[in-house]
Each structure stands twice: as C-alpha cells, then as structure tokens.
Amino acid sequence: MRRGAETWGGDPKAVIEQLVAPGVDAHVNTVGFTVDDGQLKTQFREWARADNGQAFDASGSADLRGAGTQAL
C-alpha cells in the first residue's frame, strides 16, 4: 500500500461530485502528510478541484500545523 493512499474502499472524487451536483456548497480540503508519491499528490489536487477545496502538502511535522490551519 502506498503511504497516504485512500484506504476506505470508496471513490472520494465521485462522492464529492455527488455532493456538489445538486448545489451543496461543499469544500473538501486535504492535507497530505509526508506524501512523496506524485500520483497521490495529483489525486488530492483533483479531489480539491471537484468542489473548490484545496490540497495542502505537509512534508514533515514542522509543516503539518500550518497545512492543517490553512485547511480549516
């Protein structure tokens, strides 16, 4: 398993799109913590674009607080 990969067995982008289709004002922000897989980072950005959310990258513990604050 790739560290940081989605593990709940669903399709987050599809769920986000289902929320926004009827007009729900949803903004899903993601924080990738020590994700070094470019494919996963791209996936997180795609999820964020699906509902005008944002994707943040925390490359280590020093970045986590700032990324979490921005995500909230």
PQR file of N, CA, C, O and H, with PARSE charges and radii, in Angstrom:
ATOM      1  N   MET A   1       0.840  -1.170   0.000 -0.4000 1.5000
ATOM      2  CA  MET A   1       0.000   0.000   0.000 -0.0000 2.0000
ATOM      3  C   MET A   1       0.891   1.241   0.000  0.5500 1.7000
ATOM      4  O   MET A   1       1.904   1.305   0.697 -0.5500 1.4000
ATOM      5  N   ARG A   2       0.489   2.209  -0.791 -0.4000 1.5000
ATOM      6  CA  ARG A   2       1.232   3.465  -0.831 -0.0000 2.0000
ATOM      7  C   ARG A   2       0.851   4.315   0.374  0.5500 1.7000
ATOM      8  O   ARG A   2      -0.327   4.474   0.693 -0.5500 1.4000
ATOM      9  H   ARG A   2      -0.334   2.158  -1.357  0.4000 1.0000
ATOM     10  N   ARG A   3       1.856   4.853   1.028 -0.4000 1.5000
ATOM     11  CA  ARG A   3       1.610   5.706   2.196 -0.0000 2.0000
ATOM     12  C   ARG A   3       0.817   6.934   1.760  0.5500 1.7000
ATOM     13  O   ARG A   3       1.204   7.634   0.824 -0.5500 1.4000
ATOM     14  H   ARG A   3       2.813   4.725   0.769  0.4000 1.0000
ATOM     15  N   GLY A   4      -0.294   7.190   2.446 -0.4000 1.5000
ATOM     16  CA  GLY A   4      -1.141   8.331   2.138 -0.0000 2.0000
ATOM     17  C   GLY A   4      -2.280   8.014   1.193  0.5500 1.7000
ATOM     18  O   GLY A   4      -3.120   8.873   0.926 -0.5500 1.4000
ATOM     19  H   GLY A   4      -0.609   6.622   3.206  0.4000 1.0000
ATOM     20  N   ALA A   5      -2.321   6.791   0.681 -0.4000 1.5000
ATOM     21  CA  ALA A   5      -3.367   6.416  -0.274 -0.0000 2.0000
ATOM     22  C   ALA A   5      -4.719   6.282   0.418  0.5500 1.7000
ATOM     23  O   ALA A   5      -4.797   5.994   1.613 -0.5500 1.4000
ATOM     24  H   ALA A   5      -1.638   6.093   0.898  0.4000 1.0000
ATOM     25  N   GLU A   6      -5.765   6.493  -0.345 -0.4000 1.5000
ATOM     26  CA  GLU A   6      -7.129   6.317   0.143 -0.0000 2.0000
ATOM     27  C   GLU A   6      -7.310   4.851   0.499  0.5500 1.7000
ATOM     28  O   GLU A   6      -6.969   3.974  -0.295 -0.5500 1.4000
ATOM     29  H   GLU A   6      -5.702   6.727  -1.315  0.4000 1.0000
ATOM     30  N   THR A   7      -7.842   4.574   1.682 -0.4000 1.5000
ATOM     31  CA  THR A   7      -7.940   3.185   2.144 -0.0000 2.0000
ATOM     32  C   THR A   7      -9.339   2.759   2.543  0.5500 1.7000
ATOM     33  O   THR A   7      -9.519   1.627   2.992 -0.5500 1.4000
ATOM     34  H   THR A   7      -8.120   5.286   2.327  0.4000 1.0000
ATOM     35  N   TRP A   8     -10.334   3.615   2.398 -0.4000 1.5000
ATOM     36  CA  TRP A   8     -11.665   3.237   2.860 -0.0000 2.0000
ATOM     37  C   TRP A   8     -12.459   2.491   1.801  0.5500 1.7000
ATOM     38  O   TRP A   8     -13.598   2.100   2.057 -0.5500 1.4000
ATOM     39  H   TRP A   8     -10.188   4.535   2.033  0.4000 1.0000
ATOM     40  N   GLY A   9     -11.884   2.281   0.608 -0.4000 1.5000
ATOM     41  CA  GLY A   9     -12.520   1.471  -0.422 -0.0000 2.0000
ATOM     42  C   GLY A   9     -13.573   2.197  -1.223  0.5500 1.7000
ATOM     43  O   GLY A   9     -14.350   1.558  -1.932 -0.5500 1.4000
ATOM     44  H   GLY A   9     -10.959   2.599   0.401  0.4000 1.0000
ATOM     45  N   GLY A  10     -13.625   3.495  -1.134 -0.4000 1.5000
ATOM     46  CA  GLY A  10     -14.607   4.269  -1.872 -0.0000 2.0000
ATOM     47  C   GLY A  10     -13.966   5.078  -2.982  0.5500 1.7000
ATOM     48  O   GLY A  10     -12.806   4.864  -3.335 -0.5500 1.4000
ATOM     49  H   GLY A  10     -12.994   4.015  -0.558  0.4000 1.0000
ATOM     50  N   ASP A  11     -14.721   5.992  -3.517 -0.4000 1.5000
ATOM     51  CA  ASP A  11     -14.252   6.877  -4.576 -0.0000 2.0000
ATOM     52  C   ASP A  11     -14.504   8.313  -4.119  0.5500 1.7000
ATOM     53  O   ASP A  11     -15.563   8.873  -4.401 -0.5500 1.4000
ATOM     54  H   ASP A  11     -15.663   6.166  -3.230  0.4000 1.0000
ATOM     55  N   PRO A  12     -13.544   8.910  -3.419 -0.5600 1.5000
ATOM     56  CA  PRO A  12     -13.758  10.248  -2.870  0.2800 2.0000
ATOM     57  C   PRO A  12     -14.192  11.279  -3.902  0.5500 1.7000
ATOM     58  O   PRO A  12     -15.063  12.102  -3.617 -0.5500 1.4000
ATOM     59  N   LYS A  13     -13.605  11.251  -5.092 -0.4000 1.5000
ATOM     60  CA  LYS A  13     -13.970  12.242  -6.104 -0.0000 2.0000
ATOM     61  C   LYS A  13     -15.432  12.083  -6.498  0.5500 1.7000
ATOM     62  O   LYS A  13     -16.135  13.081  -6.656 -0.5500 1.4000
ATOM     63  H   LYS A  13     -12.898  10.583  -5.323  0.4000 1.0000
ATOM     64  N   ALA A  14     -15.906  10.852  -6.660 -0.4000 1.5000
ATOM     65  CA  ALA A  14     -17.305  10.618  -7.022 -0.0000 2.0000
ATOM     66  C   ALA A  14     -18.242  11.116  -5.923  0.5500 1.7000
ATOM     67  O   ALA A  14     -19.292  11.691  -6.212 -0.5500 1.4000
ATOM     68  H   ALA A  14     -15.335  10.041  -6.531  0.4000 1.0000
ATOM     69  N   VAL A  15     -17.867  10.897  -4.671 -0.4000 1.5000
ATOM     70  CA  VAL A  15     -18.694  11.359  -3.554 -0.0000 2.0000
ATOM     71  C   VAL A  15     -18.750  12.881  -3.534  0.5500 1.7000
ATOM     72  O   VAL A  15     -19.814  13.464  -3.329 -0.5500 1.4000
ATOM     73  H   VAL A  15     -17.014  10.430  -4.436  0.4000 1.0000
ATOM     74  N   ILE A  16     -17.614  13.518  -3.746 -0.4000 1.5000
ATOM     75  CA  ILE A  16     -17.569  14.979  -3.781 -0.0000 2.0000
ATOM     76  C   ILE A  16     -18.459  15.499  -4.906  0.5500 1.7000
ATOM     77  O   ILE A  16     -19.229  16.439  -4.708 -0.5500 1.4000
ATOM     78  H   ILE A  16     -16.749  13.044  -3.912  0.4000 1.0000
ATOM     79  N   GLU A  17     -18.354  14.891  -6.079 -0.4000 1.5000
ATOM     80  CA  GLU A  17     -19.162  15.320  -7.222 -0.0000 2.0000
ATOM     81  C   GLU A  17     -20.653  15.116  -6.951  0.5500 1.7000
ATOM     82  O   GLU A  17     -21.471  15.927  -7.386 -0.5500 1.4000
ATOM     83  H   GLU A  17     -17.728  14.128  -6.240  0.4000 1.0000
ATOM     84  N   GLN A  18     -21.018  14.053  -6.245 -0.4000 1.5000
ATOM     85  CA  GLN A  18     -22.417  13.826  -5.885 -0.0000 2.0000
ATOM     86  C   GLN A  18     -22.927  14.900  -4.934  0.5500 1.7000
ATOM     87  O   GLN A  18     -24.094  15.286  -4.995 -0.5500 1.4000
ATOM     88  H   GLN A  18     -20.354  13.394  -5.892  0.4000 1.0000
ATOM     89  N   LEU A  19     -22.060  15.378  -4.062 -0.4000 1.5000
ATOM     90  CA  LEU A  19     -22.447  16.444  -3.133 -0.0000 2.0000
ATOM     91  C   LEU A  19     -22.697  17.763  -3.863  0.5500 1.7000
ATOM     92  O   LEU A  19     -23.685  18.447  -3.599 -0.5500 1.4000
ATOM     93  H   LEU A  19     -21.112  15.065  -4.012  0.4000 1.0000
ATOM     94  N   VAL A  20     -21.808  18.109  -4.769 -0.4000 1.5000
ATOM     95  CA  VAL A  20     -21.909  19.422  -5.405 -0.0000 2.0000
ATOM     96  C   VAL A  20     -22.911  19.455  -6.554  0.5500 1.7000
ATOM     97  O   VAL A  20     -23.378  20.535  -6.916 -0.5500 1.4000
ATOM     98  H   VAL A  20     -21.005  17.553  -4.984  0.4000 1.0000
ATOM     99  N   ALA A  21     -23.257  18.313  -7.139 -0.4000 1.5000
ATOM    100  CA  ALA A  21     -24.181  18.281  -8.278 -0.0000 2.0000
ATOM    101  C   ALA A  21     -25.520  18.943  -7.967  0.5500 1.7000
ATOM    102  O   ALA A  21     -26.002  19.722  -8.789 -0.5500 1.4000
ATOM    103  H   ALA A  21     -22.877  17.436  -6.845  0.4000 1.0000
ATOM    104  N   PRO A  22     -26.149  18.670  -6.811 -0.5600 1.5000
ATOM    105  CA  PRO A  22     -27.426  19.316  -6.523  0.2800 2.0000
ATOM    106  C   PRO A  22     -27.272  20.721  -5.934  0.5500 1.7000
ATOM    107  O   PRO A  22     -28.262  21.352  -5.563 -0.5500 1.4000
ATOM    108  N   GLY A  23     -26.040  21.205  -5.850 -0.4000 1.5000
ATOM    109  CA  GLY A  23     -25.824  22.559  -5.367 -0.0000 2.0000
ATOM    110  C   GLY A  23     -25.321  22.679  -3.945  0.5500 1.7000
ATOM    111  O   GLY A  23     -25.294  23.781  -3.398 -0.5500 1.4000
ATOM    112  H   GLY A  23     -25.236  20.693  -6.152  0.4000 1.0000
ATOM    113  N   VAL A  24     -24.923  21.582  -3.331 -0.4000 1.5000
ATOM    114  CA  VAL A  24     -24.365  21.653  -1.984 -0.0000 2.0000
ATOM    115  C   VAL A  24     -23.040  22.414  -2.047  0.5500 1.7000
ATOM    116  O   VAL A  24     -22.186  22.115  -2.883 -0.5500 1.4000
ATOM    117  H   VAL A  24     -24.945  20.686  -3.775  0.4000 1.0000
ATOM    118  N   ASP A  25     -22.876  23.375  -1.182 -0.4000 1.5000
ATOM    119  CA  ASP A  25     -21.659  24.186  -1.145 -0.0000 2.0000
ATOM    120  C   ASP A  25     -20.626  23.480  -0.266  0.5500 1.7000
ATOM    121  O   ASP A  25     -20.388  23.873   0.876 -0.5500 1.4000
ATOM    122  H   ASP A  25     -23.569  23.618  -0.503  0.4000 1.0000
ATOM    123  N   ALA A  26     -20.023  22.440  -0.817 -0.4000 1.5000
ATOM    124  CA  ALA A  26     -19.042  21.643  -0.081 -0.0000 2.0000
ATOM    125  C   ALA A  26     -17.641  22.021  -0.532  0.5500 1.7000
ATOM    126  O   ALA A  26     -17.400  22.276  -1.712 -0.5500 1.4000
ATOM    127  H   ALA A  26     -20.216  22.120  -1.745  0.4000 1.0000
ATOM    128  N   HIS A  27     -16.734  22.052   0.408 -0.4000 1.5000
ATOM    129  CA  HIS A  27     -15.327  22.313   0.110 -0.0000 2.0000
ATOM    130  C   HIS A  27     -14.511  21.303   0.908  0.5500 1.7000
ATOM    131  O   HIS A  27     -14.354  21.441   2.121 -0.5500 1.4000
ATOM    132  H   HIS A  27     -16.929  21.844   1.367  0.4000 1.0000
ATOM    133  N   VAL A  28     -14.003  20.307   0.231 -0.4000 1.5000
ATOM    134  CA  VAL A  28     -13.205  19.281   0.889 -0.0000 2.0000
ATOM    135  C   VAL A  28     -11.736  19.650   0.734  0.5500 1.7000
ATOM    136  O   VAL A  28     -11.205  19.706  -0.375 -0.5500 1.4000
ATOM    137  H   VAL A  28     -14.131  20.195  -0.754  0.4000 1.0000
ATOM    138  N   ASN A  29     -11.098  19.899   1.858 -0.4000 1.5000
ATOM    139  CA  ASN A  29      -9.672  20.200   1.859 -0.0000 2.0000
ATOM    140  C   ASN A  29      -8.920  18.959   2.309  0.5500 1.7000
ATOM    141  O   ASN A  29      -9.357  18.253   3.218 -0.5500 1.4000
ATOM    142  H   ASN A  29     -11.530  19.854   2.760  0.4000 1.0000
ATOM    143  N   THR A  30      -7.798  18.697   1.676 -0.4000 1.5000
ATOM    144  CA  THR A  30      -6.977  17.558   2.068 -0.0000 2.0000
ATOM    145  C   THR A  30      -5.597  18.042   2.487  0.5500 1.7000
ATOM    146  O   THR A  30      -5.074  19.026   1.964 -0.5500 1.4000
ATOM    147  H   THR A  30      -7.442  19.270   0.937  0.4000 1.0000
ATOM    148  N   VAL A  31      -5.028  17.327   3.436 -0.4000 1.5000
ATOM    149  CA  VAL A  31      -3.651  17.583   3.850 -0.0000 2.0000
ATOM    150  C   VAL A  31      -2.886  16.288   3.648  0.5500 1.7000
ATOM    151  O   VAL A  31      -3.152  15.285   4.311 -0.5500 1.4000
ATOM    152  H   VAL A  31      -5.453  16.527   3.860  0.4000 1.0000
ATOM    153  N   GLY A  32      -1.941  16.322   2.733 -0.4000 1.5000
ATOM    154  CA  GLY A  32      -1.073  15.167   2.506 -0.0000 2.0000
ATOM    155  C   GLY A  32       0.127  15.272   3.432  0.5500 1.7000
ATOM    156  O   GLY A  32       0.941  16.185   3.292 -0.5500 1.4000
ATOM    157  H   GLY A  32      -1.725  17.137   2.195  0.4000 1.0000
ATOM    158  N   PHE A  33       0.242  14.357   4.365 -0.4000 1.5000
ATOM    159  CA  PHE A  33       1.340  14.399   5.336 -0.0000 2.0000
ATOM    160  C   PHE A  33       2.428  13.420   4.927  0.5500 1.7000
ATOM    161  O   PHE A  33       2.198  12.211   4.887 -0.5500 1.4000
ATOM    162  H   PHE A  33      -0.419  13.616   4.479  0.4000 1.0000
ATOM    163  N   THR A  34       3.577  13.923   4.631 -0.4000 1.5000
ATOM    164  CA  THR A  34       4.756  13.179   4.172 -0.0000 2.0000
ATOM    165  C   THR A  34       4.433  12.271   2.987  0.5500 1.7000
ATOM    166  O   THR A  34       4.946  11.156   2.893 -0.5500 1.4000
ATOM    167  H   THR A  34       3.764  14.905   4.663  0.4000 1.0000
ATOM    168  N   VAL A  35       3.584  12.754   2.089 -0.4000 1.5000
ATOM    169  CA  VAL A  35       3.274  12.005   0.872 -0.0000 2.0000
ATOM    170  C   VAL A  35       4.350  12.335  -0.154  0.5500 1.7000
ATOM    171  O   VAL A  35       4.511  13.486  -0.560 -0.5500 1.4000
ATOM    172  H   VAL A  35       3.168  13.660   2.165  0.4000 1.0000
ATOM    173  N   ASP A  36       5.079  11.311  -0.564 -0.4000 1.5000
ATOM    174  CA  ASP A  36       6.137  11.545  -1.536 -0.0000 2.0000
ATOM    175  C   ASP A  36       5.803  10.953  -2.907  0.5500 1.7000
ATOM    176  O   ASP A  36       6.658  10.894  -3.791 -0.5500 1.4000
ATOM    177  H   ASP A  36       4.949  10.376  -0.235  0.4000 1.0000
ATOM    178  N   ASP A  37       4.575  10.522  -3.072 -0.4000 1.5000
ATOM    179  CA  ASP A  37       4.108   9.927  -4.322 -0.0000 2.0000
ATOM    180  C   ASP A  37       3.417  11.006  -5.153  0.5500 1.7000
ATOM    181  O   ASP A  37       2.344  11.485  -4.785 -0.5500 1.4000
ATOM    182  H   ASP A  37       3.880  10.570  -2.354  0.4000 1.0000
ATOM    183  N   GLY A  38       4.030  11.386  -6.270 -0.4000 1.5000
ATOM    184  CA  GLY A  38       3.473  12.433  -7.125 -0.0000 2.0000
ATOM    185  C   GLY A  38       2.076  12.120  -7.622  0.5500 1.7000
ATOM    186  O   GLY A  38       1.263  13.029  -7.789 -0.5500 1.4000
ATOM    187  H   GLY A  38       4.901  10.997  -6.569  0.4000 1.0000
ATOM    188  N   GLN A  39       1.783  10.854  -7.860 -0.4000 1.5000
ATOM    189  CA  GLN A  39       0.466  10.442  -8.321 -0.0000 2.0000
ATOM    190  C   GLN A  39      -0.597  10.721  -7.248  0.5500 1.7000
ATOM    191  O   GLN A  39      -1.698  11.175  -7.561 -0.5500 1.4000
ATOM    192  H   GLN A  39       2.443  10.115  -7.724  0.4000 1.0000
ATOM    193  N   LEU A  40      -0.265  10.449  -6.004 -0.4000 1.5000
ATOM    194  CA  LEU A  40      -1.195  10.727  -4.907 -0.0000 2.0000
ATOM    195  C   LEU A  40      -1.418  12.226  -4.732  0.5500 1.7000
ATOM    196  O   LEU A  40      -2.541  12.670  -4.497 -0.5500 1.4000
ATOM    197  H   LEU A  40       0.629  10.080  -5.749  0.4000 1.0000
ATOM    198  N   LYS A  41      -0.345  13.000  -4.849 -0.4000 1.5000
ATOM    199  CA  LYS A  41      -0.486  14.449  -4.733 -0.0000 2.0000
ATOM    200  C   LYS A  41      -1.412  14.980  -5.817  0.5500 1.7000
ATOM    201  O   LYS A  41      -2.235  15.859  -5.561 -0.5500 1.4000
ATOM    202  H   LYS A  41       0.568  12.640  -5.040  0.4000 1.0000
ATOM    203  N   THR A  42      -1.277  14.449  -7.028 -0.4000 1.5000
ATOM    204  CA  THR A  42      -2.158  14.840  -8.132 -0.0000 2.0000
ATOM    205  C   THR A  42      -3.595  14.452  -7.823  0.5500 1.7000
ATOM    206  O   THR A  42      -4.518  15.225  -8.080 -0.5500 1.4000
ATOM    207  H   THR A  42      -0.608  13.736  -7.236  0.4000 1.0000
ATOM    208  N   GLN A  43      -3.789  13.263  -7.273 -0.4000 1.5000
ATOM    209  CA  GLN A  43      -5.128  12.802  -6.921 -0.0000 2.0000
ATOM    210  C   GLN A  43      -5.763  13.724  -5.883  0.5500 1.7000
ATOM    211  O   GLN A  43      -6.939  14.064  -6.009 -0.5500 1.4000
ATOM    212  H   GLN A  43      -3.039  12.635  -7.064  0.4000 1.0000
ATOM    213  N   PHE A  44      -5.022  14.129  -4.876 -0.4000 1.5000
ATOM    214  CA  PHE A  44      -5.541  15.033  -3.858 -0.0000 2.0000
ATOM    215  C   PHE A  44      -5.950  16.371  -4.475  0.5500 1.7000
ATOM    216  O   PHE A  44      -6.979  16.936  -4.105 -0.5500 1.4000
ATOM    217  H   PHE A  44      -4.066  13.852  -4.774  0.4000 1.0000
ATOM    218  N   ARG A  45      -5.149  16.880  -5.415 -0.4000 1.5000
ATOM    219  CA  ARG A  45      -5.489  18.142  -6.082 -0.0000 2.0000
ATOM    220  C   ARG A  45      -6.759  17.995  -6.920  0.5500 1.7000
ATOM    221  O   ARG A  45      -7.568  18.919  -6.987 -0.5500 1.4000
ATOM    222  H   ARG A  45      -4.313  16.421  -5.717  0.4000 1.0000
ATOM    223  N   GLU A  46      -6.935  16.835  -7.560 -0.4000 1.5000
ATOM    224  CA  GLU A  46      -8.152  16.592  -8.347 -0.0000 2.0000
ATOM    225  C   GLU A  46      -9.383  16.577  -7.450  0.5500 1.7000
ATOM    226  O   GLU A  46     -10.421  17.128  -7.816 -0.5500 1.4000
ATOM    227  H   GLU A  46      -6.277  16.084  -7.506  0.4000 1.0000
ATOM    228  N   TRP A  47      -9.278  15.951  -6.279 -0.4000 1.5000
ATOM    229  CA  TRP A  47     -10.399  15.946  -5.339 -0.0000 2.0000
ATOM    230  C   TRP A  47     -10.734  17.379  -4.935  0.5500 1.7000
ATOM    231  O   TRP A  47     -11.905  17.754  -4.867 -0.5500 1.4000
ATOM    232  H   TRP A  47      -8.434  15.503  -5.982  0.4000 1.0000
ATOM    233  N   ALA A  48      -9.722  18.159  -4.674 -0.4000 1.5000
ATOM    234  CA  ALA A  48      -9.938  19.545  -4.255 -0.0000 2.0000
ATOM    235  C   ALA A  48     -10.602  20.353  -5.368  0.5500 1.7000
ATOM    236  O   ALA A  48     -11.498  21.152  -5.096 -0.5500 1.4000
ATOM    237  H   ALA A  48      -8.771  17.854  -4.729  0.4000 1.0000
ATOM    238  N   ARG A  49     -10.181  20.159  -6.604 -0.4000 1.5000
ATOM    239  CA  ARG A  49     -10.776  20.898  -7.719 -0.0000 2.0000
ATOM    240  C   ARG A  49     -12.239  20.526  -7.950  0.5500 1.7000
ATOM    241  O   ARG A  49     -13.001  21.325  -8.493 -0.5500 1.4000
ATOM    242  H   ARG A  49      -9.453  19.509  -6.825  0.4000 1.0000
ATOM    243  N   ALA A  50     -12.632  19.335  -7.548 -0.4000 1.5000
ATOM    244  CA  ALA A  50     -14.011  18.874  -7.777 -0.0000 2.0000
ATOM    245  C   ALA A  50     -15.033  19.726  -7.036  0.5500 1.7000
ATOM    246  O   ALA A  50     -16.204  19.752  -7.416 -0.5500 1.4000
ATOM    247  H   ALA A  50     -12.012  18.685  -7.107  0.4000 1.0000
ATOM    248  N   ASP A  51     -14.610  20.422  -5.983 -0.4000 1.5000
ATOM    249  CA  ASP A  51     -15.566  21.210  -5.197 -0.0000 2.0000
ATOM    250  C   ASP A  51     -14.990  22.530  -4.692  0.5500 1.7000
ATOM    251  O   ASP A  51     -15.457  23.073  -3.692 -0.5500 1.4000
ATOM    252  H   ASP A  51     -13.659  20.401  -5.674  0.4000 1.0000
ATOM    253  N   ASN A  52     -13.992  23.034  -5.373 -0.4000 1.5000
ATOM    254  CA  ASN A  52     -13.344  24.292  -4.970 -0.0000 2.0000
ATOM    255  C   ASN A  52     -12.677  24.212  -3.611  0.5500 1.7000
ATOM    256  O   ASN A  52     -12.520  25.225  -2.930 -0.5500 1.4000
ATOM    257  H   ASN A  52     -13.612  22.593  -6.186  0.4000 1.0000
ATOM    258  N   GLY A  53     -12.287  23.013  -3.214 -0.4000 1.5000
ATOM    259  CA  GLY A  53     -11.498  22.842  -1.995 -0.0000 2.0000
ATOM    260  C   GLY A  53     -10.031  23.105  -2.311  0.5500 1.7000
ATOM    261  O   GLY A  53      -9.694  23.616  -3.379 -0.5500 1.4000
ATOM    262  H   GLY A  53     -12.415  22.190  -3.766  0.4000 1.0000
ATOM    263  N   GLN A  54      -9.184  22.755  -1.388 -0.4000 1.5000
ATOM    264  CA  GLN A  54      -7.745  22.942  -1.571 -0.0000 2.0000
ATOM    265  C   GLN A  54      -6.999  21.713  -1.088  0.5500 1.7000
ATOM    266  O   GLN A  54      -7.451  21.001  -0.191 -0.5500 1.4000
ATOM    267  H   GLN A  54      -9.458  22.339  -0.520  0.4000 1.0000
ATOM    268  N   ALA A  55      -5.862  21.483  -1.694 -0.4000 1.5000
ATOM    269  CA  ALA A  55      -4.976  20.406  -1.269 -0.0000 2.0000
ATOM    270  C   ALA A  55      -3.702  21.034  -0.722  0.5500 1.7000
ATOM    271  O   ALA A  55      -3.097  21.897  -1.358 -0.5500 1.4000
ATOM    272  H   ALA A  55      -5.495  22.061  -2.423  0.4000 1.0000
ATOM    273  N   PHE A  56      -3.308  20.593   0.453 -0.4000 1.5000
ATOM    274  CA  PHE A  56      -2.113  21.115   1.106 -0.0000 2.0000
ATOM    275  C   PHE A  56      -1.121  19.988   1.300  0.5500 1.7000
ATOM    276  O   PHE A  56      -1.503  18.833   1.489 -0.5500 1.4000
ATOM    277  H   PHE A  56      -3.799  19.892   0.970  0.4000 1.0000
ATOM    278  N   ASP A  57       0.148  20.332   1.251 -0.4000 1.5000
ATOM    279  CA  ASP A  57       1.207  19.346   1.399 -0.0000 2.0000
ATOM    280  C   ASP A  57       2.020  19.676   2.640  0.5500 1.7000
ATOM    281  O   ASP A  57       2.536  20.785   2.782 -0.5500 1.4000
ATOM    282  H   ASP A  57       0.458  21.270   1.098  0.4000 1.0000
ATOM    283  N   ALA A  58       2.126  18.718   3.520 -0.4000 1.5000
ATOM    284  CA  ALA A  58       2.960  18.868   4.713 -0.0000 2.0000
ATOM    285  C   ALA A  58       4.078  17.845   4.596  0.5500 1.7000
ATOM    286  O   ALA A  58       3.859  16.648   4.780 -0.5500 1.4000
ATOM    287  H   ALA A  58       1.706  17.818   3.404  0.4000 1.0000
ATOM    288  N   SER A  59       5.257  18.318   4.293 -0.4000 1.5000
ATOM    289  CA  SER A  59       6.362  17.397   4.049 -0.0000 2.0000
ATOM    290  C   SER A  59       6.959  16.838   5.333  0.5500 1.7000
ATOM    291  O   SER A  59       7.747  15.894   5.292 -0.5500 1.4000
ATOM    292  H   SER A  59       5.435  19.291   4.144  0.4000 1.0000
ATOM    293  N   GLY A  60       6.596  17.405   6.450 -0.4000 1.5000
ATOM    294  CA  GLY A  60       7.079  16.914   7.734 -0.0000 2.0000
ATOM    295  C   GLY A  60       6.266  17.523   8.851  0.5500 1.7000
ATOM    296  O   GLY A  60       5.332  18.290   8.613 -0.5500 1.4000
ATOM    297  H   GLY A  60       5.955  18.172   6.483  0.4000 1.0000
ATOM    298  N   SER A  61       6.625  17.178  10.066 -0.4000 1.5000
ATOM    299  CA  SER A  61       5.843  17.646  11.210 -0.0000 2.0000
ATOM    300  C   SER A  61       5.853  19.166  11.343  0.5500 1.7000
ATOM    301  O   SER A  61       4.885  19.750  11.830 -0.5500 1.4000
ATOM    302  H   SER A  61       7.383  16.556  10.259  0.4000 1.0000
ATOM    303  N   ALA A  62       6.929  19.807  10.918 -0.4000 1.5000
ATOM    304  CA  ALA A  62       7.003  21.266  11.018 -0.0000 2.0000
ATOM    305  C   ALA A  62       5.976  21.935  10.104  0.5500 1.7000
ATOM    306  O   ALA A  62       5.500  23.028  10.411 -0.5500 1.4000
ATOM    307  H   ALA A  62       7.716  19.333  10.522  0.4000 1.0000
ATOM    308  N   ASP A  63       5.629  21.296   8.988 -0.4000 1.5000
ATOM    309  CA  ASP A  63       4.663  21.849   8.043 -0.0000 2.0000
ATOM    310  C   ASP A  63       3.220  21.498   8.394  0.5500 1.7000
ATOM    311  O   ASP A  63       2.290  22.141   7.906 -0.5500 1.4000
ATOM    312  H   ASP A  63       6.016  20.408   8.738  0.4000 1.0000
ATOM    313  N   LEU A  64       3.028  20.492   9.228 -0.4000 1.5000
ATOM    314  CA  LEU A  64       1.691  19.976   9.473 -0.0000 2.0000
ATOM    315  C   LEU A  64       0.768  21.004  10.121  0.5500 1.7000
ATOM    316  O   LEU A  64      -0.391  21.120   9.724 -0.5500 1.4000
ATOM    317  H   LEU A  64       3.783  19.969   9.624  0.4000 1.0000
ATOM    318  N   ARG A  65       1.248  21.735  11.087 -0.4000 1.5000
ATOM    319  CA  ARG A  65       0.406  22.714  11.777 -0.0000 2.0000
ATOM    320  C   ARG A  65      -0.095  23.784  10.783  0.5500 1.7000
ATOM    321  O   ARG A  65      -1.282  24.111  10.769 -0.5500 1.4000
ATOM    322  H   ARG A  65       2.190  21.640  11.410  0.4000 1.0000
ATOM    323  N   GLY A  66       0.795  24.312   9.972 -0.4000 1.5000
ATOM    324  CA  GLY A  66       0.400  25.333   9.006 -0.0000 2.0000
ATOM    325  C   GLY A  66      -0.574  24.797   7.972  0.5500 1.7000
ATOM    326  O   GLY A  66      -1.546  25.467   7.625 -0.5500 1.4000
ATOM    327  H   GLY A  66       1.759  24.046   9.983  0.4000 1.0000
ATOM    328  N   ALA A  67      -0.317  23.590   7.477 -0.4000 1.5000
ATOM    329  CA  ALA A  67      -1.209  22.996   6.484 -0.0000 2.0000
ATOM    330  C   ALA A  67      -2.583  22.735   7.082  0.5500 1.7000
ATOM    331  O   ALA A  67      -3.604  22.992   6.443 -0.5500 1.4000
ATOM    332  H   ALA A  67       0.473  23.046   7.759  0.4000 1.0000
ATOM    333  N   GLY A  68      -2.607  22.225   8.311 -0.4000 1.5000
ATOM    334  CA  GLY A  68      -3.881  21.977   8.980 -0.0000 2.0000
ATOM    335  C   GLY A  68      -4.657  23.252   9.226  0.5500 1.7000
ATOM    336  O   GLY A  68      -5.875  23.285   9.048 -0.5500 1.4000
ATOM    337  H   GLY A  68      -1.778  22.016   8.829  0.4000 1.0000
ATOM    338  N   THR A  69      -3.968  24.297   9.631 -0.4000 1.5000
ATOM    339  CA  THR A  69      -4.614  25.593   9.851 -0.0000 2.0000
ATOM    340  C   THR A  69      -5.194  26.127   8.558  0.5500 1.7000
ATOM    341  O   THR A  69      -6.322  26.618   8.539 -0.5500 1.4000
ATOM    342  H   THR A  69      -2.979  24.271   9.775  0.4000 1.0000
ATOM    343  N   GLN A  70      -4.438  26.037   7.479 -0.4000 1.5000
ATOM    344  CA  GLN A  70      -4.930  26.517   6.186 -0.0000 2.0000
ATOM    345  C   GLN A  70      -6.127  25.694   5.721  0.5500 1.7000
ATOM    346  O   GLN A  70      -7.070  26.243   5.151 -0.5500 1.4000
ATOM    347  H   GLN A  70      -3.521  25.638   7.494  0.4000 1.0000
ATOM    348  N   ALA A  71      -6.098  24.399   5.956 -0.4000 1.5000
ATOM    349  CA  ALA A  71      -7.180  23.531   5.515 -0.0000 2.0000
ATOM    350  C   ALA A  71      -8.481  23.852   6.237  0.5500 1.7000
ATOM    351  O   ALA A  71      -9.566  23.719   5.670 -0.5500 1.4000
ATOM    352  H   ALA A  71      -5.332  23.953   6.419  0.4000 1.0000
ATOM    353  N   LEU A  72      -8.365  24.274   7.489 -0.4000 1.5000
ATOM    354  CA  LEU A  72      -9.564  24.609   8.256 -0.0000 2.0000
ATOM    355  C   LEU A  72     -10.061  25.973   7.877  0.5500 1.7000
ATOM    356  O   LEU A  72     -11.065  26.437   8.416 -0.5500 1.4000
ATOM    357  H   LEU A  72      -7.484  24.382   7.949  0.4000 1.0000
TER
END
